[in-house]
Amino acid sequence: MTVTVRNVSKTPLVVPLSVRRSAGHKNGQDLEFRVSGSVITILPKLPAADDEYTPAQRRAIDAQLAEGLADIKAGRTHGPFGTHREMIDFLHAQVKKAGPKAKRRKTV
C-alpha cells in the first residue's frame, strides 16, 4: 500500500487510518519511532520482560534458574545422547528405578 501525505510545518504529521489498519496498529498502542538517515520506521512498542511478571513471580523464576544452574555446576545432568532412542531408553530405565506407583483407591 502506498499513501502520500504532505508534511506541513503548521500541522503534525498524521498517519492515515488505512495505513495504520494495514500495519495492524491499534488505538492506544504505544509506538516506537526509529530514524536511520532519512527513513523513519514506526514499530509497535513491545512490553519489556520485566513488565510481564510481578516482583514475586520474578523472584520465584530467578530462584528456579539459580537452582538449575547449581545442578549443572554440581554435575547433576544427563546426556548428551547420541540418538533419540538412547534418550528414550534412559527415561524408561529411570521410570523402572522409581518403582511402581501406589495404587489409587476408588472414592465413592
C-alpha positions in Angstrom: 0.0 0.0 0.0 1.3 3.5 -0.9 -0.2 6.7 0.5 1.3 10.1 0.0 0.9 12.8 2.8 2.1 16.4 2.6 4.3 17.4 5.5 3.3 20.9 6.5 5.1 22.6 9.4 2.0 24.0 10.9 0.3 20.7 11.5 1.6 17.4 12.9 2.3 14.6 10.6 -0.7 12.2 10.6 -0.5 8.6 9.6 -3.7 7.8 7.6 -6.1 5.3 9.2 -5.9 2.9 6.2 -2.1 2.7 6.7 -2.4 2.1 10.4 -5.0 -0.6 9.8 -2.8 -2.3 7.2 0.1 -2.3 9.7 -2.1 -3.7 12.4 -1.6 -0.7 14.8 -4.5 -0.2 17.2 -5.7 2.9 19.0 -3.9 3.5 22.3 -1.0 1.3 21.3 2.5 2.6 22.1 4.6 3.1 19.0 8.4 3.3 18.7 9.9 5.6 16.1 13.4 4.7 14.7 15.3 7.0 12.4 18.1 5.9 10.1 19.3 8.6 7.7 16.1 10.0 6.1 14.0 6.9 6.8 11.6 6.8 9.7 10.4 3.3 10.8 7.3 3.0 13.1 7.1 -0.2 15.2 4.8 -1.3 17.9 6.4 -0.9 21.3 6.8 -4.4 22.8 6.5 -4.8 26.6 9.7 -5.3 28.5 10.1 -8.7 30.1 10.2 -7.1 33.5 6.7 -5.8 32.9 5.3 -9.3 32.3 5.9 -10.6 35.8 5.2 -9.4 39.3 8.2 -9.0 41.6 7.2 -12.2 43.5 7.0 -14.1 40.2 10.3 -12.8 39.1 11.9 -13.9 42.4 10.5 -17.4 42.0 11.8 -17.6 38.4 15.2 -16.4 39.5 15.3 -18.9 42.3 14.4 -21.8 40.0 17.1 -20.6 37.5 19.7 -20.5 40.2 18.7 -24.0 41.4 19.1 -25.3 37.8 22.5 -23.7 37.4 23.6 -25.2 40.7 22.6 -28.6 39.5 24.6 -28.1 36.3 27.6 -27.0 38.2 27.3 -30.0 40.5 27.2 -32.4 37.6 23.6 -33.4 38.1 22.8 -33.7 34.4 22.1 -36.4 31.9 23.2 -36.8 28.3 24.2 -35.8 25.8 22.5 -38.7 24.0 23.7 -39.9 20.5 20.1 -40.6 19.3 16.6 -40.1 20.4 16.4 -43.9 21.1 19.2 -43.6 23.7 17.3 -40.9 25.4 14.1 -42.8 25.5 15.8 -45.9 26.8 17.4 -43.8 29.6 14.0 -42.4 30.5 12.5 -45.9 30.6 15.3 -47.0 32.9 14.7 -44.1 35.2 11.0 -45.0 35.5 11.9 -48.6 36.4 14.3 -47.3 39.1 11.5 -45.2 40.6 9.4 -48.3 41.3 5.7 -49.0 40.9 3.2 -46.3 41.6 0.9 -46.7 44.6 -2.5 -47.9 43.6 -5.3 -45.4 43.8 -8.3 -46.1 45.9 -11.6 -45.7 44.4 -13.6 -42.9 46.0 -17.3 -43.4 46.5 
